[in-house]
Amino acid sequence: MNQEEKKKMFLDIVEHLQHMVQELELQPGDRLPSERVLTDRLQVGRSSVREALRALELLGVIETKRGEGTFLSDPTKHRLVELLAAFLLRNPTTRQEVSEVKCLLESAQHTYDPISTPHMITSDDELDKMDKKMQSVDNRLLYRIWKLLAEYETAAKKANHK
């Protein structure tokens, strides 16, 4: 199996777990099926399931308790940001961008009004125009945050239409 096939299998497993969490309406603290059950359901190797679970655990999506099983984590309690910050914030430009984005979000919070806020971008054309506009902002972090949120929103819309 080549690297591209492994990546696709990994993403398929993660996507299946995401659908399972939604279908079963699992909440933080709820137990996920065992590796053996997931292997049987997905018809994949146990090592592939284990690799996907390990990645999700690293991201703080799930937690494994030895001898007890795998549980859905509380997303507000992960330490991913703390771990990444030590690596990402070594660059002075990045630190400046983080400070600017934080200030921008804090000021936006004070003026946010859901009634008068512009509508969500719904068409691909609008999204492309906004993407060009956001790329012109002289803050790579702000653009990446916007891009990530736009991708989340697009993925959520697709998931809800399935």
Accessible surface in RSA format (square Angstrom, percent):
REM  Atomic radii and reference values for relative SASA: ProtOr
REM  Chains: A
REM  Algorithm: Lee & Richards
REM  Probe-radius: 1.40
REM  Slices: 20
REM RES _ NUM      All-atoms   Total-Side   Main-Chain    Non-polar    All polar
REM                ABS   REL    ABS   REL    ABS   REL    ABS   REL    ABS   REL
RES MET A   1   137.65  71.3  63.21  41.8  74.45 177.3  69.46  59.1  68.20  90.4
RES ASN A   2    88.06  60.7  75.60  73.1  12.45  30.0  41.82 100.7  46.23  44.7
RES GLN A   3   141.70  79.2 135.65  99.1   6.05  14.4  61.94 131.8  79.77  60.5
RES GLU A   4   120.89  69.4 117.22  88.7   3.67   8.7  55.37 107.1  65.52  53.5
RES GLU A   5    93.08  53.4  87.36  66.1   5.72  13.6  36.52  70.6  56.56  46.2
RES LYS A   6   105.33  51.4  99.89  61.3   5.44  13.0  47.73  43.0  57.60  61.3
RES LYS A   7   122.28  59.7 115.99  71.2   6.29  15.0  66.60  59.9  55.69  59.3
RES LYS A   8   126.35  61.6 123.65  75.9   2.70   6.4  98.62  88.8  27.73  29.5
RES MET A   9    41.46  21.5  38.71  25.6   2.75   6.6  39.34  33.4   2.12   2.8
RES PHE A  10    53.91  27.0  51.81  32.1   2.10   5.5  53.51  32.4   0.40   1.1
RES LEU A  11    92.78  51.7  89.99  64.4   2.80   7.0  90.36  63.5   2.42   6.5
RES ASP A  12    69.11  48.4  62.74  62.4   6.37  15.1  26.28  61.9  42.82  42.7
RES ILE A  13     1.99   1.1   1.77   1.3   0.22   0.5   1.99   1.4   0.00   0.0
RES VAL A  14    35.85  23.6  35.32  32.0   0.53   1.3  35.32  30.7   0.53   1.4
RES GLU A  15    82.00  47.1  80.30  60.7   1.71   4.1  14.75  28.5  67.25  54.9
RES HIS A  16    56.23  30.7  52.60  36.6   3.63   9.3  38.32  39.5  17.91  20.8
RES LEU A  17     5.71   3.2   5.59   4.0   0.12   0.3   5.71   4.0   0.00   0.0
RES GLN A  18    88.82  49.7  81.03  59.2   7.80  18.6  31.52  67.1  57.30  43.5
RES HIS A  19    49.96  27.3  49.64  34.5   0.31   0.8  33.29  34.3  16.67  19.4
RES MET A  20     8.03   4.2   5.70   3.8   2.34   5.6   7.62   6.5   0.42   0.6
RES VAL A  21    32.23  21.2  31.48  28.5   0.75   1.8  31.48  27.4   0.75   2.0
RES GLN A  22    99.40  55.6  81.55  59.6  17.85  42.5  43.16  91.9  56.24  42.7
RES GLU A  23   140.16  80.5 107.48  81.3  32.68  77.8  47.15  91.2  93.01  75.9
RES LEU A  24   100.18  55.8  77.48  55.4  22.70  57.1  81.76  57.4  18.42  49.6
RES GLU A  25   135.45  77.8 120.34  91.0  15.12  36.0  39.02  75.5  96.44  78.7
RES LEU A  26    27.61  15.4  18.87  13.5   8.75  22.0  18.90  13.3   8.71  23.4
RES GLN A  27   108.26  60.5 108.13  79.0   0.13   0.3  44.36  94.4  63.90  48.5
RES PRO A  28    67.74  49.4  47.02  42.9  20.72  75.3  47.54  39.3  20.20 125.6
RES GLY A  29    50.95  62.8   0.00   N/A  50.95  62.8  32.26  88.5  18.69  41.9
RES ASP A  30    52.94  37.1  48.86  48.6   4.08   9.7  10.78  25.4  42.16  42.0
RES ARG A  31   140.64  59.0 120.97  61.7  19.67  46.8  39.74  54.3 100.90  61.1
RES LEU A  32     4.78   2.7   1.55   1.1   3.23   8.1   2.25   1.6   2.53   6.8
RES PRO A  33    26.28  19.2  13.07  11.9  13.21  48.0  24.49  20.2   1.79  11.1
RES SER A  34    53.39  45.1  39.73  53.0  13.67  31.5  44.62  95.0   8.77  12.3
RES GLU A  35    42.79  24.6  38.53  29.2   4.25  10.1  12.05  23.3  30.73  25.1
RES ARG A  36   153.90  64.6 153.24  78.1   0.67   1.6  49.78  68.0 104.13  63.1
RES VAL A  37    61.51  40.5  60.04  54.4   1.47   3.5  61.39  53.3   0.12   0.3
RES LEU A  38     0.00   0.0   0.00   0.0   0.00   0.0   0.00   0.0   0.00   0.0
RES THR A  39    25.95  18.5  24.70  25.0   1.26   3.0  24.70  33.2   1.26   1.9
RES ASP A  40    89.95  63.0  83.11  82.7   6.84  16.2  28.71  67.6  61.24  61.1
RES ARG A  41   130.25  54.7  97.13  49.5  33.12  78.9  42.92  58.7  87.32  52.9
RES LEU A  42    37.27  20.8  18.44  13.2  18.83  47.3  22.12  15.5  15.15  40.8
RES GLN A  43   150.28  84.0 118.96  86.9  31.32  74.6  58.11 123.7  92.17  69.9
RES VAL A  44    30.57  20.1  17.12  15.5  13.45  32.4  26.35  22.9   4.22  11.4
RES GLY A  45    40.87  50.4   0.00   N/A  40.87  50.4  31.90  87.5   8.97  20.1
RES ARG A  46   103.03  43.3  96.79  49.3   6.25  14.9  35.09  48.0  67.94  41.2
RES SER A  47    80.25  67.8  72.69  97.0   7.56  17.4  45.32  96.5  34.93  48.9
RES SER A  48    25.86  21.9  21.68  28.9   4.18   9.6   6.59  14.0  19.27  27.0
RES VAL A  49     0.00   0.0   0.00   0.0   0.00   0.0   0.00   0.0   0.00   0.0
RES ARG A  50    94.14  39.5  94.05  47.9   0.09   0.2  28.96  39.6  65.18  39.5
RES GLU A  51    93.78  53.8  92.39  69.9   1.38   3.3  28.34  54.8  65.44  53.4
RES ALA A  52     0.00   0.0   0.00   0.0   0.00   0.0   0.00   0.0   0.00   0.0
RES LEU A  53    10.57   5.9   9.66   6.9   0.91   2.3  10.36   7.3   0.20   0.5
RES ARG A  54   143.32  60.2 139.01  70.9   4.30  10.2  65.45  89.5  77.86  47.2
RES ALA A  55    28.07  25.8  22.54  34.8   5.53  12.6  27.23  38.3   0.84   2.2
RES LEU A  56    15.28   8.5  15.28  10.9   0.00   0.0  15.28  10.7   0.00   0.0
RES GLU A  57    67.59  38.8  58.22  44.0   9.37  22.3  19.66  38.0  47.93  39.1
RES LEU A  58   129.67  72.2 114.66  82.0  15.01  37.7 121.23  85.1   8.44  22.7
RES LEU A  59    86.94  48.4  80.99  57.9   5.95  15.0  80.99  56.9   5.95  16.0
RES GLY A  60    13.99  17.2   0.00   N/A  13.99  17.2  12.95  35.5   1.04   2.3
RES VAL A  61    65.33  43.0  59.34  53.7   5.99  14.4  64.66  56.2   0.67   1.8
RES ILE A  62     4.10   2.3   2.18   1.6   1.92   4.6   2.18   1.6   1.92   5.2
RES GLU A  63    74.11  42.5  74.11  56.1   0.00   0.0  17.84  34.5  56.27  45.9
RES THR A  64    71.61  50.9  49.46  50.1  22.15  52.8  42.96  57.7  28.65  43.3
RES LYS A  65    86.51  42.2  80.92  49.6   5.60  13.3  38.73  34.9  47.79  50.9
RES ARG A  66   235.98  99.1 205.51 104.8  30.47  72.5  83.11 113.6 152.87  92.6
RES GLY A  67    87.79 108.3   0.00   N/A  87.79 108.3  44.28 121.5  43.51  97.4
RES GLU A  68    99.45  57.1  91.07  68.9   8.38  20.0  36.07  69.8  63.37  51.7
RES GLY A  69    21.27  26.2   0.00   N/A  21.27  26.2  18.57  51.0   2.70   6.0
RES THR A  70    15.88  11.3  14.03  14.2   1.85   4.4   1.18   1.6  14.70  22.2
RES PHE A  71    26.60  13.3  26.60  16.5   0.00   0.0  26.60  16.1   0.00   0.0
RES LEU A  72    20.15  11.2  19.62  14.0   0.53   1.3  19.62  13.8   0.53   1.4
RES SER A  73    16.58  14.0  12.34  16.5   4.24   9.8   9.71  20.7   6.87   9.6
RES ASP A  74    48.18  33.7  41.75  41.6   6.43  15.2  14.22  33.5  33.97  33.9
RES PRO A  75    86.24  62.9  79.51  72.5   6.74  24.5  80.86  66.8   5.38  33.5
RES THR A  76   117.92  83.9  81.97  83.1  35.95  85.7  79.68 107.0  38.24  57.8
RES LYS A  77   157.60  76.9 132.50  81.3  25.10  59.8  84.05  75.6  73.55  78.3
RES HIS A  78    71.57  39.1  45.87  31.9  25.69  65.7  27.83  28.7  43.74  50.9
RES ARG A  79   147.26  61.8 141.11  71.9   6.15  14.6  53.03  72.5  94.23  57.1
RES LEU A  80    42.34  23.6  40.28  28.8   2.06   5.2  40.67  28.6   1.67   4.5
RES VAL A  81   108.78  71.6 106.46  96.4   2.32   5.6 108.37  94.2   0.41   1.1
RES GLU A  82   105.50  60.6  89.50  67.7  16.00  38.1  44.95  86.9  60.56  49.4
RES LEU A  83    92.10  51.3  87.41  62.5   4.69  11.8  90.65  63.7   1.45   3.9
RES LEU A  84    81.60  45.4  81.60  58.4   0.00   0.0  81.60  57.3   0.00   0.0
RES ALA A  85    29.91  27.5  25.07  38.7   4.84  11.0  28.23  39.8   1.69   4.5
RES ALA A  86    71.59  65.8  47.84  73.8  23.75  54.0  60.93  85.8  10.66  28.2
RES PHE A  87   145.16  72.6 135.15  83.7  10.01  26.1 135.15  81.9  10.01  28.7
RES LEU A  88   102.33  57.0  94.17  67.4   8.16  20.5  97.78  68.7   4.55  12.2
RES LEU A  89    57.80  32.2  52.57  37.6   5.23  13.2  53.75  37.8   4.05  10.9
RES ARG A  90   181.93  76.4 160.22  81.7  21.70  51.7  59.08  80.7 122.84  74.5
RES ASN A  91    70.53  48.6  65.69  63.5   4.84  11.7  19.72  47.5  50.81  49.1
RES PRO A  92    93.82  68.4  87.94  80.2   5.88  21.4  89.01  73.5   4.81  29.9
RES THR A  93    72.45  51.5  67.33  68.3   5.12  12.2  38.09  51.2  34.36  51.9
RES THR A  94    16.76  11.9  16.76  17.0   0.00   0.0   9.51  12.8   7.25  11.0
RES ARG A  95   115.97  48.7 110.48  56.3   5.49  13.1  48.78  66.7  67.19  40.7
RES GLN A  96   100.44  56.2  96.69  70.7   3.75   8.9  36.26  77.2  64.18  48.7
RES GLU A  97    13.33   7.7  13.33  10.1   0.00   0.0   5.82  11.3   7.51   6.1
RES VAL A  98    51.49  33.9  50.62  45.8   0.87   2.1  50.73  44.1   0.77   2.1
RES SER A  99    55.47  46.9  51.43  68.6   4.04   9.3  23.58  50.2  31.88  44.7
RES GLU A 100    76.31  43.8  67.40  51.0   8.91  21.2  35.52  68.7  40.79  33.3
RES VAL A 101     5.96   3.9   5.34   4.8   0.62   1.5   5.96   5.2   0.00   0.0
RES LYS A 102   118.71  57.9 114.63  70.3   4.08   9.7  84.51  76.1  34.20  36.4
RES CYS A 103    74.04  56.0  69.36  77.4   4.68  11.0  25.71  65.1  48.33  52.1
RES LEU A 104    84.51  47.1  80.04  57.3   4.46  11.2  84.02  59.0   0.48   1.3
RES LEU A 105   101.17  56.3  96.36  68.9   4.81  12.1  96.54  67.8   4.63  12.5
RES GLU A 106    79.70  45.8  74.89  56.7   4.81  11.5  43.60  84.3  36.10  29.5
RES SER A 107    60.30  51.0  55.37  73.9   4.93  11.3  45.73  97.4  14.57  20.4
RES ALA A 108    46.90  43.1  40.06  61.8   6.84  15.6  45.57  64.2   1.34   3.5
RES GLN A 109   122.82  68.7 110.05  80.4  12.77  30.4  52.92 112.7  69.90  53.0
RES HIS A 110   149.04  81.5 114.00  79.2  35.04  89.6  75.52  77.8  73.52  85.5
RES THR A 111   111.59  79.4  84.86  86.0  26.73  63.7  75.71 101.7  35.88  54.2
RES TYR A 112   140.95  65.8 113.43  64.5  27.52  71.6  87.06  65.4  53.88  66.4
RES ASP A 113    61.25  42.9  58.15  57.9   3.10   7.3  20.37  47.9  40.88  40.8
RES PRO A 114    92.79  67.6  72.05  65.7  20.74  75.4  73.20  60.4  19.59 121.7
RES ILE A 115   164.22  93.4 135.56 101.0  28.65  69.1 141.51 101.9  22.70  61.6
RES SER A 116    85.90  72.6  54.22  72.4  31.68  73.0  47.87 101.9  38.02  53.3
RES THR A 117    58.33  41.5  40.67  41.2  17.66  42.1  40.61  54.6  17.72  26.8
RES PRO A 118   113.58  82.8  91.63  83.5  21.95  79.8 103.34  85.3  10.24  63.7
RES HIS A 119   131.70  72.0 107.87  75.0  23.84  61.0  98.43 101.4  33.27  38.7
RES MET A 120   118.54  61.4 106.44  70.4  12.10  28.8  91.57  77.9  26.97  35.7
RES ILE A 121    36.56  20.8  29.94  22.3   6.62  16.0  29.94  21.6   6.62  18.0
RES THR A 122   100.13  71.2  71.27  72.2  28.87  68.8  52.15  70.0  47.99  72.5
RES SER A 123    48.18  40.7  39.55  52.8   8.62  19.9  44.05  93.8   4.12   5.8
RES ASP A 124   114.42  80.1 108.87 108.4   5.55  13.1  32.93  77.5  81.49  81.3
RES ASP A 125    86.82  60.8  81.56  81.2   5.25  12.4  30.66  72.2  56.15  56.0
RES GLU A 126    56.71  32.6  53.21  40.3   3.50   8.3  32.56  63.0  24.15  19.7
RES LEU A 127    49.34  27.5  49.34  35.3   0.00   0.0  49.34  34.7   0.00   0.0
RES ASP A 128    77.67  54.4  76.08  75.7   1.59   3.8  13.63  32.1  64.04  63.9
RES LYS A 129   134.45  65.6 127.19  78.0   7.26  17.3  81.29  73.2  53.15  56.6
RES MET A 130    56.76  29.4  54.23  35.9   2.54   6.0  53.49  45.5   3.27   4.3
RES ASP A 131    21.78  15.3  21.78  21.7   0.00   0.0   4.94  11.6  16.83  16.8
RES LYS A 132   146.12  71.3 137.49  84.4   8.63  20.5 102.13  91.9  43.99  46.9
RES LYS A 133   136.96  66.8 128.67  78.9   8.29  19.7  84.22  75.8  52.73  56.2
RES MET A 134    26.61  13.8  26.61  17.6   0.00   0.0   8.88   7.5  17.73  23.5
RES GLN A 135   103.47  57.9  78.32  57.2  25.15  59.9  20.25  43.1  83.22  63.1
RES SER A 136    90.37  76.4  54.38  72.6  35.99  82.9  49.88 106.2  40.49  56.7
RES VAL A 137    59.13  38.9  44.88  40.6  14.25  34.3  51.28  44.6   7.85  21.3
RES ASP A 138   143.92 100.8 117.71 117.2  26.20  62.0  41.43  97.5 102.49 102.2
RES ASN A 139     8.92   6.1   7.17   6.9   1.74   4.2   4.99  12.0   3.93   3.8
RES ARG A 140   130.16  54.6 124.94  63.7   5.21  12.4  71.87  98.2  58.29  35.3
RES LEU A 141    29.20  16.3  29.20  20.9   0.00   0.0  29.20  20.5   0.00   0.0
RES LEU A 142    30.50  17.0  30.50  21.8   0.00   0.0  30.50  21.4   0.00   0.0
RES TYR A 143    44.23  20.7  44.23  25.2   0.00   0.0  36.37  27.3   7.87   9.7
RES ARG A 144   119.04  50.0 113.91  58.1   5.13  12.2  59.64  81.5  59.40  36.0
RES ILE A 145    53.12  30.2  52.06  38.8   1.07   2.6  53.06  38.2   0.06   0.2
RES TRP A 146    44.33  17.8  42.26  20.5   2.07   4.9  28.84  15.4  15.49  25.1
RES LYS A 147    74.73  36.5  74.73  45.8   0.00   0.0  37.75  34.0  36.98  39.4
RES LEU A 148    86.06  47.9  84.43  60.4   1.63   4.1  85.65  60.2   0.41   1.1
RES LEU A 149   103.33  57.5  99.16  70.9   4.17  10.5  99.62  70.0   3.71  10.0
RES ALA A 150    11.83  10.9   5.98   9.2   5.85  13.3  10.61  14.9   1.22   3.2
RES GLU A 151    93.34  53.6  87.01  65.8   6.33  15.1  40.73  78.8  52.61  43.0
RES TYR A 152   133.03  62.1 128.95  73.4   4.08  10.6  92.60  69.6  40.44  49.9
RES GLU A 153    59.94  34.4  53.41  40.4   6.53  15.6  25.62  49.6  34.32  28.0
RES THR A 154    47.97  34.1  47.36  48.0   0.61   1.4  38.03  51.1   9.94  15.0
RES ALA A 155    57.01  52.4  49.24  76.0   7.77  17.7  53.35  75.1   3.65   9.7
RES ALA A 156    51.25  47.1  43.68  67.4   7.57  17.2  50.71  71.4   0.55   1.4
RES LYS A 157    65.16  31.8  62.67  38.5   2.49   5.9  57.80  52.0   7.37   7.8
RES LYS A 158   134.15  65.4 127.51  78.2   6.65  15.8  80.86  72.8  53.29  56.8
RES ALA A 159    30.24  27.8  15.12  23.3  15.12  34.4  15.86  22.3  14.38  38.1
RES ASN A 160   122.87  84.7  89.38  86.4  33.49  80.6  23.82  57.3  99.05  95.7
RES HIS A 161   156.49  85.5 119.92  83.4  36.57  93.6  96.32  99.3  60.16  70.0
RES LYS A 162   172.66  84.2 103.96  63.8  68.70 163.6 106.51  95.9  66.15  70.5
END  Absolute sums over single chains surface
CHAIN  1 A    12627.7      10888.2       1739.5       7475.5       5152.2
END  Absolute sums over all chains
TOTAL         12627.7      10888.2       1739.5       7475.5       5152.2
